[in-house]
Amino acid sequence: MIAGAPVYAQWQKVALPAPYDTEYYLDIQFLESNPNYGWACSQERAVIRTTDGGLTWAGTMLPERFFESVMFLNPSVGYVSGPGGIYRSTDGGRSFRDVTPFQMDRTIEQGWGCFFLNELEGLYFVDGCGGLQKFFRTTDGGSSWTVFLGQVSSSGLSDGIIYRNGSGFASSSGIIWRTNDFGRTWNVFTGTGPKYWTEEITNINSTFLLPTAGNDCSGMLGEGGSLRWTSTNGSSWSEFQTGNMMFGSFLIDEQHGWGVGTGRAVYYTDNAGASWQLRNCGIEGSSDDIYFINPNNGWIAGEGIYRSIFDRPPTLVTLDPPQDTIKMCEGESVLVRGSKGLVNYSWTDGVQGDQRILSNAGKYVITALDPITCFVSLDTVNIYIYPATTPKILASKPKVCFGDSVVLRAQGPYASWAWSQGSTSESITVSQAGDYVVTTVDTNGCTRVSAPYVVSIRPPVKPAVTTNHPLTFCIDDSATLSAPGGFVEYLWSTGETTKDIVVKTQGQYAVRVVDDAGCIGTSDSVFVTVLNIRNQIEVQILPGSSDIVIPDHVVGDQKCVSITIRNLSDSTMLVLREPHLLRNVFCSVPLAQLPLVIGPLSTLSLSICCSVLDTGFVYDTLEIPDTCSSSFLPVRSHGFGNFFDGISRCNVPVGAFIYRAGSSYRLSNPFPVPATGNIRLQVRATSDAAGTSALPVSANIVNTLGQIVAVANVVSFREGSEDVTNIESDIQHLIPGAYAIAVTLSNDTVLRHLPFVKAAP
């Protein structure tokens, strides 16, 4: 616990009976010989008294108003004085008799304080701001008075002290007066500063403490005030400006003093006026006088009567829980409360109130005020959040093969584990796919939940062996066995480690593969049968060629070619019954020539024909069955169109181009002949429902084989509601013959039905 401020003076307002509880009191005094007796006088003509040390009070109302000073010499005899005059009581303050000097004109002269050495001998201090200072003196309890006149202008006489050796002092605005003959005569002892209203004087040896109010003689001008202190009999002064009008002062000793005034001004010094502390705890309004029976038993008169309670220790704020440091897990919170009975609870981060919930790390300080002692105290709690140790699941391998298992382990120092599948061990072995979560409690008691760890089981690895050849073949033949691609390792039953192997011997073959996760799979075995025979057929084509090429021909026409078949056997006849083309659409093997019967080591010819029905190339494959396996030979041919010309009825040369044959011929639209210079074409297109149109983006001149022989220029533009494209190409360099314009549209459509003929020059 750390105190937030020094211990303030503590004051408690005493309960007064009506109507005395609403008075403004200007002076208070207790008997030094018996402090149970005390009196106070008010601005509203009241005098109150206590006989039990201030526990209870009774009062009397005098006929005049405004009593500034009260002084009792014993429990019975005392005086009150002020602008209303001076009054004497012989019954402890129950009643008073007016003993105001007859020389004083109460209508124009301002009386103030009084001081008595005994029941009969004393002084009454009058005027000075509007005239001369008047020191009235009596030796018979006020029955008669003598007066000494001071000669200082504009200095209001207010208070005085007479000692038993005859010396004494009195205060007026800015002046201290001195007497050495029990107050019969007076002279100026020292000046204290500007002539501001000085309502009271206190003195111990060479030390004086004076309060000032306002900025003029009577304290009626201005609102400021000060406390003036000298420890050198007035040769030097220190002055503390309070900003309040100061009316009362009291010296405890030559180091300690008090001053009171308006606006709850209660100031204390413990270093001979070098510095002052505001000690007004419990004071509710302005004060006019302060009096101490002893250093710890003080009284203040003003807007009520207050007594000191310096012996009460302040109530300090404490936090519950009382730990200086509270340690928590992340996500937890704690309710902290400040002790009750205080006010103005606040926290250093701006939060108000005596309690709050804390969940973030940091230092939290609460301050609070004890309303009785005005002591501000504070307490501190530090919130410590344990470092986050969210468990991370580690796997013994990154990927799990089918039929295999993986070990999952929670990384970190933990006291207990709870896996989502029920296990409570540090690690688990799993072979099933799924999401696995572990809840841990660490050594600090914090519960943490891991992120899900997804275990994926890879499907079984089962490679399938494929072949490019039937698995039954003759001697000297072979087959290629292939495993699927994408694996990192291959191991055949032959010991080979390539993806593909060539086999020539009979037996069972299988391959073992390893994928990128290390998963292993083995294929089913395939059986290769090697027949103890050889193929009989040898096909002889033109030297340097591996294809059977049928001569090019006009669409609708037919061309044939012959190939030579040789019987490789030296003892067996070869009967070739079913050679055939796989597509058998445009090309075929004429059946009339079958079967071919070829003697040992002999040869015969086999004809193959094609009839192309459209311009361009056609392709097929000839299969010739043999003893062990078939031979496969590519077949290709090319068709081209036929050009016809004539004279129209308008005596204009026209031509036509056959580009497809069949049950009926397909002819191009007639076109001018000859075309000798440039070829021009215009394409118009309208937008579809989506607002787009397919415009030509490129155009090429192609021959009857579809080969590009020239590139045309393409220019597109908008004309009304149509998109228009002009296509133009120079064909002067082309040899005479049939050509077409192949146009590619913006939607990737290709138009090839725009033929023309380049005529001879």
Secondary structure as UniProt FT lines:
FT   STRAND          2..3
FT   STRAND          10..13
FT   TURN            18..19
FT   HELIX           20..22
FT   STRAND          25..30
FT   TURN            35..36
FT   STRAND          38..42
FT   TURN            43..44
FT   STRAND          46..50
FT   TURN            53..54
FT   STRAND          58..61
FT   STRAND          69..72
FT   STRAND          78..82
FT   TURN            83..84
FT   STRAND          85..89
FT   TURN            92..93
FT   STRAND          97..98
FT   TURN            102..103
FT   TURN            106..108
FT   STRAND          111..116
FT   STRAND          122..126
FT   STRAND          133..138
FT   TURN            141..142
FT   STRAND          146..150
FT   STRAND          157..162
FT   TURN            164..165
FT   STRAND          168..172
FT   TURN            173..174
FT   STRAND          175..179
FT   TURN            182..183
FT   STRAND          187..191
FT   STRAND          202..204
FT   TURN            205..206
FT   STRAND          207..213
FT   STRAND          225..230
FT   TURN            233..234
FT   STRAND          238..241
FT   STRAND          246..251
FT   STRAND          257..261
FT   TURN            262..264
FT   STRAND          265..269
FT   TURN            272..273
FT   STRAND          277..278
FT   STRAND          287..294
FT   TURN            295..296
FT   STRAND          297..302
FT   STRAND          305..308
FT   TURN            310..311
FT   STRAND          319..320
FT   STRAND          325..328
FT   TURN            330..331
FT   STRAND          334..338
FT   STRAND          343..347
FT   TURN            348..349
FT   STRAND          355..358
FT   STRAND          362..370
FT   TURN            371..374
FT   STRAND          375..385
FT   STRAND          392..395
FT   TURN            402..403
FT   STRAND          406..411
FT   STRAND          414..419
FT   TURN            420..421
FT   STRAND          427..430
FT   STRAND          434..436
FT   STRAND          438..442
FT   TURN            443..444
FT   STRAND          447..449
FT   STRAND          453..455
FT   STRAND          466..467
FT   STRAND          472..474
FT   TURN            475..476
FT   STRAND          479..482
FT   STRAND          489..492
FT   TURN            493..494
FT   STRAND          500..503
FT   STRAND          507..509
FT   STRAND          511..514
FT   TURN            516..517
FT   STRAND          520..522
FT   STRAND          526..531
FT   STRAND          537..540
FT   TURN            543..544
FT   STRAND          548..549
FT   STRAND          553..554
FT   TURN            555..556
FT   STRAND          559..567
FT   STRAND          574..576
FT   STRAND          580..581
FT   STRAND          587..588
FT   HELIX           591..593
FT   STRAND          596..598
FT   TURN            600..601
FT   STRAND          603..610
FT   STRAND          616..624
FT   STRAND          631..640
FT   STRAND          642..647
FT   TURN            649..650
FT   STRAND          653..660
FT   STRAND          666..667
FT   STRAND          671..672
FT   STRAND          678..686
FT   TURN            689..690
FT   STRAND          696..703
FT   TURN            704..705
FT   STRAND          708..711
FT   STRAND          713..719
FT   TURN            720..721
FT   STRAND          722..730
FT   TURN            732..733
FT   STRAND          737..745
FT   TURN            746..747
FT   STRAND          750..751
FT   STRAND          755..758
//
